[in-house]
Amino acid sequence: MARYKVILAYDGSAFFGSQTQAKSRTVQGELEKALRKIGWSGKSVLMAGRTDTGVHALGQAAAFDLEWTHPIEKLFKALDANLPSDLALRGLTPVPADFHPRFDAISRCYRYRLFCDPLRDPLRERFLWRVFPPVDGETLIRGAGIFLGTHDFAAFGSPTALRGATTRTVTKAEWKRMPDGEWQFEVRANAFLYRMARRLVFAQVSAAQGKFPLERIQAALEKRESLPAGLAPARGLTLVEVTYGLHE
C-alpha cells in the first residue's frame, strides 16, 4: 500500500464545493468515484482544504492510499480517464505514508479575477466578477498592501474549527491589471479563514468604488472594527496552489 498526492484542476461551476456532501456533487465525491473504478477501497480521500460552491481550482491537492503494481504513469492515465470533463488530474506523486495534504501545507495561493463593465457578459462572467461602477485602480493597489504580514483577520472570515484562531500570515497580496482590462488579485498566506479570500476582495472593491476609505480596512485589521457585510462572488475565485515543505 502506497500513499499518493494528486493535484487537481476543476471548473467549480457545477460543483457544490470540494468536500463530500451526502446528496450533492462535489470534487471529493467525483475523485472517490474515479478511484473506486480502478480498485480503490478506502473510505475517504484526504483533501488539502475546502473550496466553496462555485470556486475553481488549478492546484487543489488531495491524497489517498492505493495498492498499485503498475508504473505510476499508468495510474495517472487510469485515474484521469475516469474523471468528469470539469475535473482533471494535473499531477501525481508518491508521498510518505504520514503525509497529509491539509496539515502539511505551508501556504496556499488564491487568485481572484474581475472586470468593470456596465453591460452583462455571460462568457466572461462564468469565471470573473463583473463590477460596476468601475474601481479605482490606484486604490486597489494601495489597499492590497494593508494585508501583508501577520494580523488577526477575524473581520474577514470565520475560523475553520470551533474556537479556532483567526490570526494568519499573508506573504503576498497584489493586484495586476491585465491588457484586456481584467483585474487579478493574488493572495498567499500560511492558511485562510473560511471565506477570507472573497471577503478581502469585497472589502477592497468597495473601497475602490468609493464606498468607504481604505482606513476602514486598516481599522478592521488592527482594531477588529466592522466593515459592511458582503462577499465577492465565488465564480471569480481560483485556488492556484498549495505548497509543501521538503519533508513531503
C-alpha positions as CSV (number, residue, x, y, z in Angstrom):
1,M,0.0,0.0,0.0
2,A,1.4,3.4,-1.0
3,R,0.2,7.0,-0.5
4,Y,-0.1,9.3,-3.4
5,K,-0.6,13.0,-3.7
6,V,-2.7,14.3,-6.6
7,I,-3.0,17.9,-7.9
8,L,-6.5,18.7,-9.3
9,A,-7.9,21.4,-11.5
10,Y,-11.6,22.0,-11.8
11,D,-14.3,24.3,-13.1
12,G,-16.3,24.8,-9.9
13,S,-19.4,26.0,-11.6
14,A,-21.3,22.7,-11.3
15,F,-19.7,21.5,-8.0
16,F,-21.2,22.1,-4.6
17,G,-17.8,22.7,-3.2
18,S,-14.8,20.4,-2.8
19,Q,-15.7,18.4,0.3
20,T,-18.1,15.4,0.2
21,Q,-21.8,16.0,0.8
22,A,-24.4,13.3,1.0
23,K,-26.7,14.4,-1.8
24,S,-24.6,17.0,-3.8
25,R,-22.0,16.7,-6.5
26,T,-18.6,17.6,-5.1
27,V,-14.9,17.4,-6.2
28,Q,-14.1,14.9,-3.5
29,G,-17.1,12.8,-4.4
30,E,-16.1,12.6,-8.1
31,L,-12.5,11.8,-7.2
32,E,-13.6,9.0,-5.0
33,K,-15.9,7.6,-7.7
34,A,-13.0,7.6,-10.2
35,L,-10.7,5.9,-7.7
36,R,-13.2,3.1,-7.0
37,K,-13.3,2.3,-10.7
38,I,-9.6,1.5,-10.6
39,G,-9.7,-0.7,-7.4
40,W,-9.5,1.8,-4.5
41,S,-11.4,0.6,-1.4
42,G,-10.7,3.4,1.0
43,K,-13.4,5.3,2.9
44,S,-12.3,8.8,2.1
45,V,-9.5,10.7,0.4
46,L,-7.7,13.4,2.2
47,M,-8.1,17.0,0.9
48,A,-5.8,20.0,1.3
49,G,-8.8,22.2,2.1
50,R,-12.3,23.2,1.3
51,T,-13.4,25.4,-1.6
52,D,-16.9,26.9,-1.6
53,T,-19.6,26.1,-4.1
54,G,-18.7,27.7,-7.4
55,V,-15.0,28.2,-6.6
56,H,-12.5,26.9,-9.1
57,A,-9.0,25.4,-8.8
58,L,-5.8,25.0,-10.7
59,G,-3.8,23.4,-7.8
60,Q,-6.1,21.7,-5.3
61,A,-4.2,18.9,-3.5
62,A,-5.5,15.5,-2.2
63,A,-4.0,12.2,-1.1
64,F,-5.1,8.6,-1.0
65,D,-3.7,5.1,-0.3
66,L,-3.8,2.5,-3.0
67,E,-2.3,-0.8,-3.9
68,W,-0.9,-0.3,-7.4
69,T,1.5,-2.7,-9.1
70,H,1.9,-0.9,-12.4
71,P,4.0,2.1,-13.4
72,I,2.8,5.4,-11.9
73,E,2.2,6.8,-15.4
74,K,-0.5,4.2,-15.9
75,L,-2.1,5.2,-12.6
76,F,-2.2,8.8,-13.8
77,K,-3.8,7.9,-17.1
78,A,-6.3,5.4,-15.5
79,L,-7.4,7.9,-12.8
80,D,-7.7,10.9,-15.2
81,A,-9.6,8.9,-17.7
82,N,-12.3,8.2,-15.1
83,L,-12.7,11.8,-14.0
84,P,-15.5,14.0,-15.4
85,S,-14.8,16.7,-18.0
86,D,-14.8,19.5,-15.4
87,L,-12.3,17.8,-13.2
88,A,-8.8,17.0,-14.3
89,L,-5.6,15.4,-12.8
90,R,-2.6,17.8,-13.1
91,G,-0.1,15.9,-11.1
92,L,0.5,12.6,-9.3
93,T,3.4,11.7,-7.0
94,P,4.2,9.1,-4.3
95,V,4.5,10.7,-0.8
96,P,5.4,9.3,2.7
97,A,2.7,7.3,4.4
98,D,2.2,10.0,7.0
99,F,1.7,12.9,4.5
100,H,-1.4,14.9,5.0
101,P,-2.4,17.5,2.3
102,R,-4.0,19.8,4.8
103,F,-1.8,19.7,7.8
104,D,1.5,19.5,6.0
105,A,0.7,22.5,3.8
106,I,2.8,25.6,4.4
107,S,1.0,28.1,2.2
108,R,-2.0,28.5,-0.1
109,C,-2.4,30.9,-3.0
110,Y,-5.7,32.2,-4.4
111,R,-6.4,34.3,-7.5
112,Y,-9.5,36.5,-7.9
113,R,-10.5,37.9,-11.3
114,L,-12.9,40.7,-12.1
115,F,-13.7,43.3,-14.8
116,C,-15.6,46.5,-14.9
117,D,-18.5,46.8,-17.4
118,P,-22.0,48.3,-17.2
119,L,-23.2,45.5,-19.6
120,R,-23.6,41.8,-18.8
121,D,-21.1,39.5,-20.5
122,P,-22.2,35.9,-20.0
123,L,-18.9,34.3,-21.3
124,R,-16.6,36.3,-19.0
125,E,-18.9,36.2,-16.1
126,R,-18.6,32.4,-15.8
127,F,-15.1,33.0,-14.3
128,L,-15.0,36.7,-13.4
129,W,-16.9,39.1,-11.3
130,R,-18.4,41.9,-13.3
131,V,-18.1,45.1,-11.2
132,F,-19.8,48.4,-11.8
133,P,-19.4,51.3,-11.0
134,P,-15.7,50.8,-12.0
135,V,-13.0,50.5,-9.5
136,D,-10.2,53.0,-8.9
137,G,-7.0,51.0,-9.7
138,E,-4.7,53.0,-7.5
139,T,-6.9,52.4,-4.5
140,L,-6.9,48.6,-5.2
141,I,-3.2,48.5,-5.5
142,R,-2.6,50.5,-2.3
143,G,-5.2,48.6,-0.4
144,A,-3.7,45.2,-1.1
145,G,-0.5,46.1,0.9
146,I,-2.6,46.6,4.1
147,F,-3.0,42.8,4.4
148,L,0.7,41.9,4.3
149,G,2.2,40.4,7.5
150,T,0.6,38.7,10.5
151,H,-2.8,40.0,11.6
152,D,-6.0,39.0,13.2
153,F,-8.3,38.5,10.3
154,A,-11.5,38.0,12.4
155,A,-13.2,40.8,10.5
156,F,-12.6,39.0,7.2
157,G,-13.6,35.4,7.8
158,S,-14.6,32.7,10.3
159,P,-12.3,30.1,11.9
160,T,-12.2,26.7,10.2
161,A,-12.6,25.0,13.6
162,L,-14.7,25.6,16.7
163,R,-13.0,28.3,18.7
164,G,-10.1,28.3,16.2
165,A,-7.5,31.0,15.9
166,T,-8.2,33.9,13.5
167,T,-4.5,35.1,13.1
168,R,-3.0,34.4,9.7
169,T,0.2,35.5,7.9
170,V,-0.1,36.9,4.4
171,T,3.1,36.9,2.4
172,K,1.7,38.1,-0.9
173,A,-1.2,40.4,-1.7
174,E,-1.2,42.3,-5.0
175,W,-3.5,43.5,-7.8
176,K,-2.5,43.4,-11.5
177,R,-4.3,45.0,-14.4
178,M,-4.3,42.8,-17.5
179,P,-4.1,44.1,-21.1
180,D,-7.8,43.3,-21.7
181,G,-8.9,45.4,-18.7
182,E,-9.3,42.5,-16.3
183,W,-8.1,42.9,-12.7
184,Q,-6.4,40.0,-10.9
185,F,-5.8,39.8,-7.2
186,E,-3.3,37.2,-5.9
187,V,-3.1,36.4,-2.2
188,R,-0.8,33.9,-0.5
189,A,-1.0,33.0,3.2
190,N,0.0,30.3,5.6
191,A,-3.7,29.5,5.9
192,F,-7.1,31.1,5.2
193,L,-10.2,31.6,7.3
194,Y,-13.5,30.4,6.0
195,R,-14.4,32.7,3.0
196,M,-11.5,35.0,3.8
197,A,-10.3,35.4,0.2
198,R,-13.7,36.5,-1.0
199,R,-14.1,38.9,1.9
200,L,-10.8,40.5,1.3
201,V,-11.7,41.1,-2.3
202,F,-15.2,42.5,-1.5
203,A,-13.7,45.0,1.0
204,Q,-11.1,46.2,-1.4
205,V,-13.5,46.6,-4.3
206,S,-15.9,48.5,-2.0
207,A,-13.2,50.9,-1.1
208,A,-12.1,51.2,-4.7
209,Q,-15.6,52.2,-5.6
210,G,-15.5,55.0,-3.1
211,K,-18.0,53.4,-0.6
212,F,-15.6,53.9,2.3
213,P,-11.9,54.8,2.8
214,L,-9.0,52.4,3.0
215,E,-8.5,53.4,6.6
216,R,-11.6,51.4,7.5
217,I,-9.9,48.3,6.2
218,Q,-6.8,49.1,8.3
219,A,-9.0,49.6,11.4
220,A,-10.8,46.3,10.8
221,L,-7.4,44.6,10.9
222,E,-5.9,46.5,13.8
223,K,-9.0,47.0,16.0
224,R,-11.4,44.4,14.6
225,E,-13.8,47.2,13.6
226,S,-16.7,46.0,11.5
227,L,-17.0,46.5,7.7
228,P,-20.1,46.4,5.6
229,A,-21.2,42.8,5.1
230,G,-20.6,41.2,1.7
231,L,-18.6,38.6,-0.2
232,A,-17.2,38.7,-3.7
233,P,-19.0,36.1,-5.9
234,A,-17.4,32.6,-5.8
235,R,-17.1,32.3,-9.6
236,G,-14.2,34.8,-9.6
237,L,-12.0,32.8,-7.2
238,T,-9.5,30.1,-8.1
239,L,-7.3,28.1,-5.7
240,V,-4.0,28.4,-7.6
241,E,-1.5,26.4,-5.5
242,V,-0.9,24.6,-2.2
243,T,2.7,24.4,-1.2
244,Y,4.6,22.0,1.0
245,G,7.9,21.7,2.7
246,L,10.9,19.5,1.9
247,H,9.6,16.7,4.1
248,E,6.8,15.9,1.7
